[in-house]
Amino acid sequence: MALLAVSPFTGCAAPPDRELPAPVAPPTPVVTLPPTTSPPVLPVTPTLPPTSTLPSPTVAAVAMACAGRPSADRVIGLLRGDVLPRDVSVRAVDGPLCADGWQYTVLSVSGHEELQAVSRGEPDALRLVTAGTDVCSIEVKAVAPPAIRTLACDSGTGLPPGA
């Protein structure tokens, strides 16, 4: 029988080299993006209002004598019955003065203060806008041409310089 002598060093040899697996990174997901495109660039063309070949209406800067269209009698006729009694004596002191289809007249009324009248329209279709000692009404302020508005709303005689 042979005894094997077991050496106390048996089995104590250095362990075989074990190669550790190289660390493996988790898989990186592959993301596919659509190709980058810029939004279409549209040309910028300013839009301007169409230009008119028609001349713009002019606004009279100064009221001029109406040359009988309408006559002072026609303006006085607008006032008779409603504003003026039929039997009172009335005469035009100044005017009618016209600007852009409007008229301004200063009247002398016997036994009363001077009366101002603002009318508008064609001589045969005249319409009374206002009459009195103060004719600067809302309609005159808002709608009348500047020349009539100046006569009706400025303090003083209401006449333009030199008239």
Secondary structure, DSSP 8 states (H G I E B T S, - for coil): -------TTTT-S----------------------------------------S------SS-EE-TTSS-HHHHHHHHBTTTB-TTS-EEEEEEEEEETTEEEEEEEETTS--EEEEEES-GGG-EEEEEES----HHHHHHS-HHHHHHHHSSSS---TT-
